[in-house]
Amino acid sequence: MTMSVISLPSHYHSPNRKARGRIVLVGKWRGDVDRLNKVPEVAEKLGISEKTVWAWIGARRLAVHRVGRSVRVPESEIRRILDDGYTPAQERQ
């Protein structure tokens, strides 16, 4: 089991906590956490426009994490899109 200590800025401190300025995380969390990418980073990695990334998010084609007003795409979703490959749209009849 691993243990990691993360230091936080002073405005995160609670006056009632003994371990001020630190959060201790116990377990295998580092290997389990994906890097979270911003929309422009996702667009650059996939070689598409930001507008397309936002459309895919709106259509729920990409899974995202929302933290407050920010939207982040996990690295595993980018790998999934790249692994799935390109499938052309069906022609309308």
GIPE-V137965 format. One record per residue. RES is the residue in one small letter. SS is DSSP state (H for helix, E for strand, - for the rest). PSI is psi as a letter, one per 30 degrees, with the letter a starting at -180 (999 if undefined). Layout:
# GIPE-V137965
((RES;SS;PSI) (RES;SS;PSI))
This chain:
# GIPE-V137965
((m;-;k) (t;-;l) (m;E;k) (s;E;k) (v;E;k) (i;E;k) (s;E;k) (l;-;l) (p;-;l) (s;H;f) (h;H;f) (y;H;f) (h;-;k) (s;-;k) (p;-;f) (n;-;f) (r;-;k) (k;-;e) (a;-;i) (r;-;k) (g;-;g) (r;E;k) (i;E;k) (v;E;k) (l;E;k) (v;E;k) (g;-;a) (k;-;i) (w;-;f) (r;-;e) (g;-;f) (d;-;f) (v;-;k) (d;-;l) (r;-;k) (l;E;k) (n;E;k) (k;-;l) (v;H;e) (p;H;e) (e;H;e) (v;H;e) (a;H;e) (e;H;e) (k;H;e) (l;H;f) (g;-;h) (i;-;l) (s;-;l) (e;H;e) (k;H;e) (t;H;e) (v;H;e) (w;H;e) (a;H;e) (w;H;e) (i;H;e) (g;H;e) (a;-;g) (r;-;h) (r;-;f) (l;-;k) (a;-;k) (v;-;l) (h;E;k) (r;E;k) (v;E;j) (g;-;b) (r;-;f) (s;E;k) (v;E;k) (r;E;k) (v;E;k) (p;E;l) (e;H;e) (s;H;e) (e;H;e) (i;H;e) (r;H;e) (r;H;e) (i;H;e) (l;H;e) (d;H;e) (d;H;e) (g;-;a) (y;-;k) (t;-;j) (p;-;l) (a;-;k) (q;-;k) (e;-;k) (r;-;k) (q;-;999))
